[in-house]
Amino acid sequence: MSSIVSRVKDITGEKFGKLTVVEYSHTEKKVAKLSGNIKYNVYWTCVCECGNVVTVKKGNLLSGNSSSCGCTRKNRRKRKND
């Protein structure tokens, strides 16, 4: 597994929406049920502009699926109810 970690591109310091990557968290090995293909998901620890710390899959950061800790959604919902 350490060979996988050594091949992970370091994105520490990069910003994705409100999230800033602070450190590598971990890698999970995933085996597809039908095909048996092996995939590795890389997770990063990020700090949101609001101060919350979250662990996010790299793919979600790159695709834009994760751009905050959830505070944006909470604030939007709160304003809608006011």
C-alpha positions in Angstrom: 0.0 0.0 0.0 2.9 2.4 0.7 3.7 2.3 -3.1 0.3 3.7 -3.8 0.8 6.5 -1.3 4.1 7.5 -2.8 2.4 7.9 -6.2 -0.3 10.3 -4.9 0.0 13.8 -6.2 0.4 16.2 -3.4 -2.4 18.8 -3.5 -1.7 20.3 -0.1 -2.4 24.1 0.0 -4.7 23.9 -3.0 -8.2 25.5 -2.7 -11.4 24.0 -3.9 -14.4 26.4 -3.3 -14.3 27.1 0.4 -12.0 24.2 1.2 -8.3 24.4 1.6 -6.3 21.1 1.6 -4.1 20.8 4.6 -2.8 17.2 4.5 -3.1 13.7 3.1 -5.6 11.6 5.2 -5.7 8.1 3.8 -6.2 5.8 0.8 -9.0 3.2 0.6 -8.8 0.2 -1.7 -12.1 -0.6 -3.4 -12.8 -3.7 -5.5 -15.7 -3.6 -8.0 -18.2 -6.3 -7.3 -18.9 -7.4 -10.8 -15.6 -6.8 -12.6 -13.2 -7.3 -9.8 -11.3 -4.2 -10.9 -9.3 -2.5 -8.1 -9.6 1.2 -7.5 -7.9 3.4 -4.9 -9.8 6.4 -3.4 -7.5 9.1 -2.0 -8.8 11.2 0.9 -7.5 14.6 2.0 -8.1 16.6 5.2 -9.4 20.1 4.4 -10.3 23.2 6.4 -13.4 25.2 5.4 -13.5 29.0 5.4 -15.9 28.7 8.3 -13.3 26.8 10.4 -14.6 23.2 10.2 -12.3 20.4 9.3 -13.5 17.7 6.9 -12.0 14.7 5.1 -12.9 14.6 1.4 -12.3 12.2 -1.4 -9.9 13.7 -4.0 -12.4 13.0 -6.8 -15.1 15.0 -5.1 -12.7 18.0 -4.8 -11.6 17.9 -8.4 -15.2 17.5 -9.8 -16.6 20.3 -7.6 -19.0 17.9 -5.8 -17.4 19.0 -2.5 -16.7 22.7 -2.2 -17.5 23.3 1.5 -18.0 21.4 4.7 -21.8 21.7 4.4 -22.0 25.2 5.8 -23.2 26.7 2.5 -26.1 24.3 2.4 -27.0 25.0 6.0 -26.8 28.8 5.5 -29.0 28.6 2.3 -31.6 26.5 4.2 -31.6 28.9 7.2 -32.1 31.9 4.9 -34.9 30.2 3.1 -36.7 29.5 6.4 -36.4 33.1 7.7 
